[in-house]
Amino acid sequence: MALAHPQLTDSLTGLLGFPVTPFRESGELDLPRFEEHLTEMLEAKPAALFVACGTGEFASLTLAEHRQIVQTAVAHVDGAVPVLAGVGGGTQVAVEFTRSAEQGGADGVLVLPPYLQVGPPSGLVEHYRQIASATSLGVIPYQRSTAIFTPESVAKLAEIEQVVAFKDGHGDIELLQRIRTVSDGKLLLLNGMPTAETFARAYAAIGVRAYSSATLAFAPKIARAFFDAFERGDDVLQQTLLREFYVPLAQLRHTTNGYAVALVKAGLDIQGRSAGSVRPPLMDASPEHRAELATLIEQGMAAIETAAVA
Ligand SMILES: O=CCCC(=O)C(=O)O
């Protein structure tokens, strides 16, 4: 039974985890590896897990694969934390994925931007309204790429009962402040930037503290250490981890389209926890970028160990 919306919203106030979707060499889903991956992530105590989202390569999954991922995650996590599923595409496709996620036992859905088409603000609101009306699950619109909202549109989203939060992957702080003001704080806002930790302090300045951590999927100890430092106001450790790990990771991510996901899988593979390759149009990280990432992970872990003995 899916979480009631207030319970779901209450859980979205911490470190949010985004598992990858493991594939075998044959290209098929690797569900046993997916379960191991979920266990590894749960050890870092995320507030919720968002499966089959951007990091989970939603856009390359069939409806049947998506359903398997959701059902496997719901069964494996077994209520330890809420499990939300990425959905998306055009309105009718997103409705199909949403209904399937609900039938698979998800507690909510993160709605990725509509595929390819960009309409007027009223059309964007109608897109999410039709998805929300097809489910009783909590719905979280995700602002990025083809889904950039006006503050007035978000205020309209806030009036839709199933809409429980708003995830921002666009990074315009002034727009987010306007959204927060116009929606009168009625909607929980989430920092959903690709390397969210580099934005954590800026978003906190406008009252947005919960964030999605892609790092939690491949370097959970670093992700947990940064979040705990952020929560207790430990600027020294935050700055150290930004310098030694997160800022160079963001710079590495900007070198190649698709690295927001490919580097996560590379990070897992480097550490002997491979989840296979990414699916096209993404490509795996290059050998030199893998080496750079390995160095960053070592630096991040060293920074944590140094802080622990200080
Ligand atoms: O925080 C960034 C990565 C997680 C995410 O937003 C996604 O996988 O869609």
The ligand as an SDF file (V2000), in Angstrom:
LIG
                    3D

  9  8  0  0  0  0  0  0  0  0999 V2000
   20.7700   14.6900   -8.3200 O   0  0  0  0  0  0  0  0  0  0  0  0
   20.9290   14.2450   -9.3700 C   0  0  0  0  0  0  0  0  0  0  0  0
   20.7780   12.9140   -9.9110 C   0  0  0  0  0  0  0  0  0  0  0  0
   19.5160   12.2810   -9.6060 C   0  0  0  0  0  0  0  0  0  0  0  0
   18.4150   12.6650  -10.5280 C   0  0  0  0  0  0  0  0  0  0  0  0
   17.9360   13.7460  -10.4720 O   0  0  0  0  0  0  0  0  0  0  0  0
   17.9100   11.6650  -11.4800 C   0  0  0  0  0  0  0  0  0  0  0  0
   18.4250   10.5570  -11.4870 O   0  0  0  0  0  0  0  0  0  0  0  0
   16.9500   11.9890  -12.2170 O   0  0  0  0  0  0  0  0  0  0  0  0
  1  2  2  0
  2  3  1  0
  3  4  1  0
  4  5  1  0
  5  6  2  0
  5  7  1  0
  7  8  2  0
  7  9  1  0
M  END
$$$$
